[in-house]
């Protein structure tokens, strides 16, 4: 899943969201990428701080989406208009190797392969990842390298992690 914020204390918000994910029943946080600063895409506003997390979950896809949206609400997420600046944005990028198309959820996330703030952190966690219906993630790297993005040297504190980040969202 992708995490991003461009309002408030960005680092504190992402770290608190990671703690919330780790504490949510049915979700185990496995790994967290570096934090990345990126310019907004398709909108205006302050730069974002982004990361990607791998989780293991017993939740079905829509239940996981509900959990992510509840965590966003806990952190003051408002949706006044499309692509509005946000205190926290949590996106379900992948769910095992499933392709899901529903009114509430599209997996893989429809633009994940077009955004440096998703592709580069994903490559950190799973360099050999195959995107369902899209092929190797590594083949998308060159297309996003021109986007404004920088990696932070200080890692996000995510608390205890399990050891296997090879599956970005796996079902227990």
Wavefront OBJ file of the C-alpha trace (Angstrom):
o trace
v 0.000 0.000 0.000
v 1.080 3.566 -0.611
v 1.198 6.234 2.068
v 1.368 9.944 1.393
v 0.771 13.282 3.075
v 1.299 16.922 2.140
v -0.397 18.785 4.998
v 0.762 19.015 8.601
v 3.731 17.178 10.109
v 4.331 14.763 7.230
v 6.837 12.437 8.895
v 4.854 12.221 12.135
v 1.653 11.509 10.193
v 3.198 8.690 8.147
v 4.787 7.148 11.231
v 1.478 7.342 13.124
v -0.346 5.796 10.149
v 2.189 2.940 10.085
v 1.590 2.384 13.807
v -2.165 2.379 13.173
v -1.732 -0.183 10.383
v 0.417 -2.393 12.605
v -2.199 -2.238 15.379
v -5.235 -2.911 13.150
v -6.774 -6.356 13.729
v -6.024 -8.621 10.796
v -3.102 -6.543 9.455
v 0.591 -7.269 10.004
v 3.102 -4.724 8.788
v 5.931 -6.541 6.992
v 8.190 -3.853 5.522
v 8.335 -0.129 4.838
v 10.242 1.628 2.072
v 12.299 4.746 2.472
v 10.432 8.028 2.692
v 10.383 9.994 -0.553
v 9.596 13.676 -1.184
v 7.675 14.302 -4.385
v 5.908 17.143 -6.108
v 2.124 16.877 -6.435
v 0.924 15.170 -9.633
v -2.163 16.552 -11.359
v -2.783 19.203 -8.710
v -1.217 22.054 -6.782
v -0.086 22.240 -3.189
v 2.895 21.459 -1.005
v 5.229 18.568 -1.779
v 4.315 15.137 -0.463
v 6.152 12.722 1.746
v 5.479 9.208 0.432
v 6.331 5.614 1.270
v 5.158 2.113 0.450
v 4.368 -0.593 3.002
v 4.025 -4.338 2.603
v 1.396 -5.987 4.772
v 0.091 -9.442 5.465
v -3.645 -9.432 6.065
v -6.542 -11.651 6.954
v -8.898 -8.970 5.593
v -10.677 -9.248 2.266
v -9.843 -6.440 -0.198
v -12.873 -4.228 0.566
v -12.447 -4.727 4.318
v -8.808 -3.682 3.946
v -9.903 -0.613 1.978
v -12.366 0.222 4.786
v -9.530 -0.055 7.325
v -7.324 2.261 5.261
v -10.104 4.824 4.952
v -10.805 4.650 8.696
v -7.128 5.340 9.395
v -7.227 8.272 6.948
v -10.261 9.671 8.808
v -8.469 9.269 12.134
v -5.770 11.553 10.728
v -8.177 14.241 9.514
v -8.462 13.282 5.846
v -10.962 15.434 4.005
v -12.031 15.082 0.368
v -13.299 18.547 -0.684
v -12.313 17.941 -4.343
v -10.368 15.463 -6.451
v -6.623 15.522 -5.722
v -7.042 17.993 -2.861
v -4.071 18.374 -0.512
v -4.340 15.829 2.288
v -3.224 15.067 5.791
v -2.997 11.378 4.860
v -3.592 9.280 1.765
v -3.517 5.476 1.936
v -3.916 3.575 -1.332
v -4.270 -0.154 -1.776
v -1.856 -0.798 -4.644
v -1.876 -4.577 -4.913
v -3.657 -7.495 -3.307
v -1.721 -10.692 -3.896
v -1.737 -11.204 -7.666
v -5.411 -10.328 -8.008
v -6.998 -7.956 -10.494
v -10.038 -6.316 -8.915
v -12.453 -3.958 -10.637
v -15.372 -2.704 -8.551
v -17.100 0.643 -8.010
v -15.011 1.180 -4.845
v -11.712 -0.493 -5.643
v -9.409 -1.077 -8.602
v -6.374 -3.308 -8.042
v -3.687 -2.990 -9.197
v -4.064 0.710 -8.519
v -4.731 2.209 -11.959
v -1.814 4.676 -11.963
v 0.740 2.962 -9.736
v 3.080 2.232 -12.667
v 3.035 5.903 -13.777
v 4.094 7.502 -10.488
v 7.694 7.697 -9.305
v 6.494 8.063 -5.703
v 5.049 4.544 -5.991
v 7.387 2.808 -8.453
v 10.670 3.715 -6.732
v 9.589 2.751 -3.183
v 8.014 -0.461 -4.526
v 11.286 -1.344 -6.226
v 13.033 -0.983 -2.846
v 10.752 -3.567 -1.281
v 10.243 -5.921 -4.214
v 12.700 -5.380 -7.076
v 11.455 -8.468 -8.924
v 7.756 -7.615 -8.585
v 5.454 -8.568 -11.444
v 2.425 -6.291 -11.670
v -0.736 -8.254 -12.515
v -1.684 -7.406 -16.080
v 1.289 -5.041 -16.490
v 4.438 -7.146 -16.217
v 7.719 -6.427 -14.411
v 7.730 -3.287 -12.262
v 11.418 -2.764 -13.131
v 10.368 -2.026 -16.734
v 8.387 1.007 -15.468
v 11.323 2.660 -13.716
v 12.739 4.527 -16.723
v 9.358 6.093 -17.518
v 9.109 7.741 -14.065
v 12.746 8.797 -13.560
v 12.045 12.303 -14.898
v 9.533 13.064 -12.141
v 10.635 15.310 -9.263
v 11.391 12.984 -6.350
v 14.106 12.628 -3.691
v 14.704 9.879 -1.153
v 15.223 10.760 2.504
v 18.177 9.243 4.311
v 16.350 8.964 7.645
v 14.034 5.916 7.604
v 10.474 6.104 8.813
v 10.030 4.490 12.207
v 7.501 1.767 11.652
v 7.820 -0.310 14.823
v 8.338 -4.064 14.678
v 8.162 -5.682 11.260
v 7.922 -9.259 10.131
v 10.673 -10.526 7.903
v 9.280 -11.236 4.425
v 8.572 -8.219 2.186
v 8.406 -10.366 -0.954
v 4.612 -10.135 -1.142
v 3.299 -6.605 -0.848
v -0.183 -7.577 0.232
v -0.618 -11.194 1.136
v -3.542 -12.901 2.744
v -3.056 -14.812 5.988
l 1 2 3 4 5 6 7 8 9 10 11 12 13 14 15 16 17 18 19 20 21 22 23 24 25 26 27 28 29 30 31 32 33 34 35 36 37 38 39 40 41 42 43 44 45 46 47 48 49 50 51 52 53 54 55 56 57 58 59 60 61 62 63 64 65 66 67 68 69 70 71 72 73 74 75 76 77 78 79 80 81 82 83 84 85 86 87 88 89 90 91 92 93 94 95 96 97 98 99 100 101 102 103 104 105 106 107 108 109 110 111 112 113 114 115 116 117 118 119 120 121 122 123 124 125 126 127 128 129 130 131 132 133 134 135 136 137 138 139 140 141 142 143 144 145 146 147 148 149 150 151 152 153 154 155 156 157 158 159 160 161 162 163 164 165 166 167 168 169 170 171 172
